[in-house]
Amino acid sequence: MKRSSGVRVAATVAVSALSLALVTGCGGDSGGSDAKALSAAELKKSVIAQGDVEGYKVDASGKQLPKSKDQVKSGEEKCAPLAYAMGGRAPGEAASETSVMVTQEKKKPTDGASKLEDLTESEIEDSITSAMDMTLTVVGLSSYDGDGAEETFKSVSDAVESCSGGFPVTMQGTDQKVTGIAAEKGSGSGDESVGFTAKSDAEDGDVATTHVEVVRHGSTIATYYTMNLGLMITDKPYDVPAAVIDAQSAKLK
């Protein structure tokens, strides 16, 4: 990926875009027709909060996220569950939902760090890329009555396969083209889990790759949409942070 355009790509993706994948759970607890959804208040207590994960900052303000599902539009109806998961919204018709932004905390530079005026242009670019090398994860929770959670999870799993060729999406007024969805191994947490990557068109022919995981915990669905701007620019691999998934899963047990 070209560095000159990579920063612009990252900024665009940070406001919107997304990715998804392979079912790894094995049935487990089902929501069932008698399952009751968590209330909005219960869901807010269940979502990951500041202090739950060491090394990460949790922002529950929702300022950077779509305010409603109306701000997330998919050009293909069958791919809508993926688009919603990428936007931190409920992938199905939920009784309640909430979302937070989880940001990896960067270590402060050591006293021996070079001054900006002493760096070459290449070193400055490396420094900027390093500063952006942190994961941003949108964690969404949605809860469903009856078989809603199971049906929603299936719609996501089906879409990972049927939307592999990509689809157009609009996030908060920004049009994008998801060029490909590829299944990848999920964490295996919860009753069922599915993971995928999403590749999106960016400026100058660049491609931005983000990661998504969707997990069902009984009648509740957890979605994780992760990007790392620094690693996207350098084309280095990354994933949804296991520590974030583990912390959220623990609050849903």
C-alpha positions in Angstrom: 0.0 0.0 0.0 1.3 3.5 -0.9 2.1 5.4 2.3 1.0 8.8 0.8 -2.5 7.6 0.3 -2.6 5.1 3.2 -3.2 7.8 5.8 -6.2 9.1 3.8 -7.5 5.5 3.4 -7.2 5.0 7.2 -9.1 8.1 8.0 -11.9 7.1 5.7 -12.2 3.6 7.0 -12.0 4.8 10.6 -15.2 6.7 10.2 -17.0 3.8 8.5 -16.2 0.6 6.5 -15.8 -3.2 7.7 -15.2 -7.1 7.3 -16.5 -10.8 8.4 -16.2 -14.9 8.5 -16.1 -18.7 9.4 -18.5 -20.3 11.9 -16.5 -21.9 14.6 -19.0 -22.4 17.4 -20.8 -25.7 17.8 -24.4 -25.1 18.7 -24.1 -24.7 22.5 -26.9 -22.8 24.3 -29.7 -21.8 21.9 -31.8 -18.7 22.3 -35.0 -20.8 21.9 -38.5 -19.6 21.3 -38.9 -18.7 25.0 -35.7 -16.7 25.2 -36.1 -13.2 26.6 -34.1 -10.2 25.3 -32.1 -8.1 27.7 -33.5 -4.7 28.3 -31.7 -1.6 27.1 -30.5 -0.9 30.7 -29.3 -4.5 31.2 -27.5 -4.4 27.9 -25.6 -1.2 28.8 -24.5 -2.9 32.0 -23.3 -5.9 30.0 -21.2 -4.1 27.4 -17.5 -3.7 28.0 -16.6 -0.6 30.0 -13.6 1.4 31.0 -11.3 -0.7 33.3 -12.5 -4.0 31.9 -9.5 -4.5 29.7 -6.0 -3.5 30.7 -4.2 -1.5 28.0 -7.4 -0.3 26.3 -9.6 2.8 26.6 -13.4 2.4 26.3 -15.5 5.3 24.9 -19.2 4.8 25.5 -20.2 8.2 24.1 -21.0 6.9 20.7 -19.8 10.2 19.1 -17.9 8.5 16.2 -20.5 5.8 15.5 -23.6 5.7 13.4 -26.5 7.0 15.5 -29.0 4.6 14.0 -29.3 1.8 11.4 -30.6 4.5 9.0 -27.0 5.7 8.7 -25.9 2.3 7.5 -27.1 1.2 4.1 -26.1 -1.8 2.0 -26.6 -1.9 -1.7 -27.6 -5.6 -1.4 -30.2 -6.6 1.2 -28.6 -10.0 1.8 -25.4 -8.2 2.8 -27.1 -5.8 5.2 -26.2 -7.9 8.3 -22.5 -7.5 7.5 -22.8 -3.8 6.9 -24.6 -3.3 10.3 -22.0 -5.3 12.1 -19.3 -3.1 10.5 -21.1 0.0 11.7 -21.6 -1.3 15.3 -25.3 -1.7 14.8 -27.5 -4.7 15.5 -27.2 -7.1 12.5 -30.8 -8.2 13.0 -34.2 -6.8 14.3 -33.1 -6.5 17.9 -35.2 -5.6 21.0 -32.3 -3.6 22.3 -28.8 -2.6 21.3 -25.7 -0.6 22.4 -22.1 0.0 21.2 -18.8 1.3 22.4 -15.4 2.2 20.9 -12.4 0.4 22.4 -9.0 1.9 21.6 -5.6 0.4 22.3 -3.5 2.7 24.5 -0.2 3.6 23.1 3.0 3.6 25.2 4.5 7.1 25.6 7.9 7.6 23.7 11.0 7.2 25.8 13.2 10.2 26.8 15.6 9.1 24.1 13.2 9.6 21.3 14.5 11.7 18.4 13.4 15.3 17.9 11.3 15.9 14.8 13.9 18.2 13.2 16.5 15.5 13.4 14.5 13.0 11.4 14.6 12.3 7.7 11.4 12.3 5.6 11.4 8.5 5.6 11.9 8.5 9.4 9.0 10.9 9.8 6.8 8.7 7.8 7.8 5.7 9.9 7.2 7.7 13.1 3.7 8.6 11.9 2.9 5.1 10.9 4.1 3.8 14.3 1.9 6.4 16.1 -1.1 5.0 14.3 -0.2 1.4 15.1 -3.0 0.7 17.5 -6.3 -1.2 17.2 -9.7 0.5 17.2 -12.5 -1.9 17.9 -16.2 -1.1 17.7 -18.0 -3.5 20.1 -21.7 -3.8 19.6 -24.3 -5.8 21.6 -27.8 -6.5 20.5 -30.4 -8.7 22.3 -33.4 -10.6 20.8 -36.6 -12.3 21.9 -37.3 -15.9 21.0 -35.2 -17.4 18.1 -34.1 -13.9 17.0 -30.5 -14.3 18.0 -30.1 -17.6 16.3 -31.8 -16.3 13.2 -29.6 -13.2 13.2 -26.4 -15.2 13.6 -27.4 -17.5 10.7 -28.1 -14.4 8.5 -24.6 -13.2 9.2 -23.0 -16.6 8.5 -25.0 -16.9 5.3 -24.0 -13.4 4.2 -20.3 -14.1 4.7 -20.6 -16.8 2.0 -23.1 -15.1 -0.3 -21.5 -11.7 -0.2 -17.9 -12.8 -0.9 -17.8 -10.8 -4.1 -18.4 -7.5 -2.1 -21.2 -5.0 -2.1 -21.7 -1.2 -2.0 -22.3 0.4 1.4 -23.0 3.8 2.8 -21.8 4.7 6.3 -22.8 8.0 7.8 -23.3 9.5 4.3 -20.0 8.2 3.0 -20.3 5.8 0.0 -17.9 2.9 -0.1 -17.3 -0.3 -2.0 -16.6 -3.4 -0.1 -14.7 -5.4 -2.7 -14.5 -8.7 -0.9 -15.6 -10.7 2.1 -13.4 -13.6 3.2 -14.2 -16.0 6.1 -11.5 -16.5 8.7 -11.3 -18.5 11.9 -13.4 -17.1 14.7 -12.4 -17.1 18.4 -14.7 -20.0 19.3 -16.2 -17.9 22.2 -19.9 -17.9 23.1 -22.3 -20.4 21.7 -21.5 -19.7 18.1 -18.9 -17.4 16.5 -18.1 -16.3 13.0 -15.2 -14.2 11.7 -14.4 -12.5 8.4 -12.2 -9.9 6.7 -13.6 -7.1 4.6 -11.6 -5.4 1.9 -12.6 -2.0 0.7 -11.6 0.3 -2.2 -9.6 3.3 -1.2 -7.8 6.1 -3.0 -5.2 5.5 -5.7 -6.2 1.9 -6.0 -5.2 1.0 -2.5 -7.2 -1.7 -0.6 -8.0 -1.4 3.1 -8.6 -4.6 5.1 -10.6 -4.7 8.4 -11.6 -7.6 10.6 -15.0 -8.5 12.1 -16.2 -11.2 14.5 -19.8 -11.9 15.4 -20.5 -14.1 18.5 -23.8 -15.4 19.9 -24.2 -15.6 23.6 -27.7 -17.1 24.1 -30.2 -14.4 23.1 -27.5 -11.7 22.8 -25.2 -11.0 19.8 -21.8 -9.4 20.2 -20.1 -7.8 17.2 -16.5 -6.7 16.9 -15.2 -4.5 14.1 -11.5 -3.9 14.2 -9.1 -1.7 12.3 -5.4 -0.8 12.8 -4.5 2.2 10.7 -0.7 1.8 11.1 -0.8 -1.9 10.1 -3.2 -1.2 7.3 -0.8 1.3 5.7 2.1 -1.2 6.0 0.1 -4.2 4.9 1.0 -6.1 8.1 -1.4 -8.6 9.6 -3.6 -7.9 12.6 -6.8 -9.3 14.1 -9.6 -8.5 16.5 -7.9 -8.3 19.9 -8.4 -11.5 21.9 -8.3 -9.5 25.1 -11.3 -7.4 24.0 -13.3 -10.5 23.0 -12.4 -12.3 26.3 -13.4 -9.3 28.4 -16.7 -8.9 26.7 -17.5 -12.6 26.8 -16.9 -12.6 30.5 -19.5 -10.0 31.0 -22.1 -12.0 29.1 -21.7 -15.3 31.1 
